């Protein structure tokens, strides 16, 4: 692999905490022209989470699940980020550092509400709380075929106006913040009877929903959000190689990278 020091855009890609097809995933970024990327794993990522540490990167892409240590069939060990990380992450948002949260990254740092607030949602592996309100564990379903249709006109969905179909993983979960810009919605019934309990799965009972109660969830698959002064995009699909190789998904992800690093996105995020 060539180190492209002269690339006009440098993306930091953070992983670890959830299994994935590494050659297919990284191959997706290798195929993106006009940019370079650098991979770092948790917990080493935390050392770069400050305006100074991330100064060489134009945007940060999170495909990780920090703050959890899975101990199936027992509940996961939940770990709160250090004060150094919290201060650094807040500093990145204040500085307007563009961020993208991909698929299982929405489950990261479950003990720190500010992280979920930056994203707009959280996947709960077990029942938990957010800003003092109790939530049930979230739901999952894969593989499932669904069609995504853009909502409104936005640079992130450019070229995808007719929608597209994927076979990927879906989550049953709630939006926790309402100040988001919807980008894509899925034509699927986000109801309890169509999903399985994440907490049951961690108790070695995959594909079950007994004892679980969850209301209807959001059908949003992608959205944009201002987090501090930073433009962010969250994309919930991205489970496996079939998605990484899909031309429409690649266009969506590249659009998101190009938009969050644009002057227009920076101006939008900093606007009062």
C-alpha positions in Angstrom: 0.0 0.0 0.0 1.3 3.4 -1.0 1.5 6.2 1.5 -0.1 9.2 -0.3 1.4 12.2 1.4 0.2 14.5 -1.4 -3.5 13.4 -1.2 -5.8 16.4 -0.8 -7.9 14.7 1.8 -6.8 12.5 4.7 -9.3 10.4 6.6 -8.8 8.8 9.9 -10.6 5.4 10.2 -11.1 4.0 13.7 -12.1 0.4 14.3 -12.2 -2.4 16.9 -14.9 -3.6 19.3 -17.0 -5.5 16.6 -15.9 -8.1 14.0 -15.9 -7.2 10.3 -14.5 -8.3 7.0 -11.2 -6.3 7.2 -9.9 -6.8 3.6 -13.3 -5.9 2.1 -13.8 -2.9 4.4 -10.3 -1.4 3.9 -10.5 -2.2 0.1 -13.5 0.2 -0.1 -11.3 3.1 1.0 -8.4 2.0 -1.2 -10.7 2.4 -4.2 -11.6 6.0 -3.3 -9.6 8.4 -5.4 -8.5 11.9 -4.4 -8.0 11.0 -0.8 -5.9 8.9 1.5 -6.8 7.2 4.8 -5.1 6.1 8.0 -6.3 3.2 10.1 -6.1 3.2 13.9 -7.7 0.8 16.4 -9.3 1.4 19.8 -8.0 2.1 22.4 -5.1 3.8 20.5 -7.7 6.0 18.8 -8.2 7.8 22.1 -4.6 9.2 21.9 -5.6 11.1 18.8 -8.9 12.5 20.1 -8.0 16.1 20.5 -7.6 19.1 18.1 -3.9 18.7 18.3 -3.8 14.9 18.0 -6.2 14.9 15.0 -4.7 18.0 13.3 -3.3 16.0 10.3 -6.7 14.5 9.5 -9.5 16.3 7.5 -12.2 14.1 8.9 -12.7 11.2 11.4 -14.7 8.1 10.5 -15.7 5.8 13.4 -16.5 2.1 12.8 -15.7 1.1 16.3 -17.5 0.2 19.6 -15.5 1.7 22.4 -16.6 1.5 26.0 -17.8 -2.1 26.0 -16.1 -5.4 26.8 -18.4 -8.2 25.8 -18.5 -11.1 28.3 -21.2 -13.4 26.8 -23.2 -14.9 28.3 -22.9 -12.2 30.9 -23.8 -8.5 30.5 -21.0 -6.5 28.9 -18.6 -4.6 31.0 -19.3 -0.9 30.4 -16.3 1.5 30.6 -16.6 5.3 30.8 -14.1 7.3 28.7 -11.3 9.1 30.5 -11.5 12.7 31.3 -8.7 13.3 28.9 -10.7 11.7 26.1 -13.9 13.6 27.0 -12.0 16.9 27.0 -10.3 16.1 23.7 -13.5 15.0 22.0 -15.3 18.2 23.1 -12.4 20.1 21.8 -12.8 18.4 18.4 -16.4 19.3 18.3 -15.7 22.9 19.3 -13.0 23.1 16.6 -15.5 21.9 14.0 -13.7 18.6 13.1 -15.9 16.7 10.6 -17.0 13.2 11.8 -18.8 10.2 10.3 -20.4 7.5 12.4 -20.8 4.2 10.5 -23.1 1.3 11.5 -22.1 -0.2 14.9 -20.3 3.0 15.9 -23.7 4.2 17.3 -23.2 1.8 20.2 -20.0 3.4 21.4 -19.3 4.8 24.8 -22.7 3.8 26.4 -21.9 5.5 29.7 -21.3 8.9 28.2 -24.3 10.8 27.0 -22.4 13.5 25.2 -21.2 10.9 22.6 -24.7 9.8 21.8 -25.8 13.4 21.7 -23.1 14.1 19.1 -24.5 11.2 17.0 -28.2 11.7 17.7 -28.9 8.1 18.7 -27.5 5.1 20.6 -27.8 1.4 20.1 -28.4 -0.1 23.6 -26.9 -3.6 23.9 -28.7 -3.9 27.2 -31.4 -1.7 28.9 -29.9 1.7 29.8 -30.5 5.3 30.4 -30.0 8.5 28.4 -30.3 11.9 30.1 -32.2 10.3 32.9 -34.7 8.4 30.8 -34.8 4.6 30.7 -34.6 2.8 27.4 -35.0 -0.9 26.5 -32.2 -2.8 24.8 -32.3 -2.3 21.0 -33.1 -4.8 18.3 -31.2 -6.2 15.4 -32.0 -8.1 12.2 -29.7 -9.5 9.5 -29.5 -10.3 6.7 -32.5 -8.3 5.5 -33.2 -6.7 2.1 -34.5 -3.1 2.2 -34.7 -0.1 -0.1 -33.5 3.3 1.0 -35.0 6.5 -0.4 -33.5 10.0 0.1 -35.5 12.6 2.0 -35.1 16.0 0.5 -32.2 17.2 -1.5 -28.7 17.0 0.0 -25.2 16.6 -1.2 -24.8 13.4 0.7 -27.5 11.7 -1.4 -26.4 13.2 -4.7 -26.7 10.6 -7.5 -28.9 8.4 -5.3 -32.2 10.3 -5.9 -34.0 7.1 -7.0 -33.1 5.2 -3.9 -31.2 1.9 -3.8 -31.6 -1.6 -2.3 -29.2 -3.3 0.1 -29.1 -6.6 2.0 -27.6 -5.6 5.3 -28.3 -5.3 9.1 -31.1 -3.1 10.5 -31.5 -1.9 14.0 -34.6 -1.2 16.1 -33.7 1.9 18.1 -34.9 5.4 18.9 -33.6 8.8 17.8 -32.5 10.4 21.0 -32.0 14.0 19.6 -34.4 15.7 17.2 -32.1 18.3 15.7 -31.0 16.2 12.8 -31.3 16.5 9.0 -32.9 13.3 7.6 -31.1 11.9 4.6 -32.3 8.3 3.9 -35.3 6.3 5.1 -35.8 2.5 4.8 -39.0 0.9 3.5 -39.2 -1.6 6.4 -41.5 -2.0 9.4 -39.4 -1.0 12.4 -41.5 -2.9 15.0 -40.6 -5.3 17.7 -42.0 -8.4 16.0 -39.5 -7.9 13.1 -36.4 -7.7 15.3 -34.5 -9.6 18.0 -33.3 -8.5 21.4 -29.7 -7.4 21.7 -29.7 -8.2 25.4 -30.9 -11.8 24.7 -28.1 -12.2 22.1 -25.5 -11.2 24.8 -27.0 -13.9 27.0 -26.2 -16.5 24.3 -29.8 -16.5 23.0 -29.5 -15.1 19.5 -32.6 -14.7 17.4 -35.0 -14.4 20.3 -37.3 -11.7 21.6 -38.9 -13.3 24.7 -39.1 -11.0 27.7 -38.3 -8.0 25.5 -40.5 -4.9 25.0 -39.6 -2.2 22.5 -41.8 0.3 20.8 -41.6 1.3 17.2 -38.2 2.6 16.1 -36.9 5.1 13.6 -36.8 4.2 9.9 -33.9 6.7 9.4 -30.9 5.0 7.9 -28.7 8.2 7.4 -28.8 11.7 8.7 -26.7 14.8 9.2 -26.3 16.7 12.5 -24.5 19.6 14.0 -22.4 18.5 17.0 -20.9 21.6 18.5 -19.3 23.3 15.5 -18.7 20.0 13.7 -20.7 18.7 10.8 -21.4 15.0 11.3 -23.1 12.2 9.2 -24.4 8.9 10.6 -25.0 5.9 8.3 -26.6 2.9 9.9 -25.9 0.3 7.2 -22.4 -1.1 6.6 -22.4 -4.6 8.1 -20.5 -6.8 5.6 -18.6 -7.2 2.4 -21.7 -7.2 0.2 -22.5 -3.7 1.4 -18.8 -2.5 1.2 -18.8 -3.5 -2.4 -22.1 -2.0 -3.4 -21.6 0.9 -5.8 -24.5 2.9 -4.3 -23.3 2.5 -0.7 -19.8 3.5 -1.8 -21.2 6.6 -3.4 -23.2 7.4 -0.3 -20.1 7.1 1.9 -17.9 9.1 -0.4 -20.5 11.8 -0.7 -20.6 11.9 3.1 -16.8 12.3 3.3 -16.8 15.0 0.7 -19.7 16.9 2.3 -18.5 16.9 5.9 -15.1 18.2 4.7 -16.6 21.0 2.6 -16.7 24.7 3.3 -20.5 24.5 3.0 -20.8 21.9 5.8 -18.4 23.9 8.0 -20.5 27.0 7.5 -23.7 25.1 8.2 -22.4 23.6 11.4 -21.1 26.9 12.7 -24.2 28.8 11.9 -26.2 29.9 15.0 
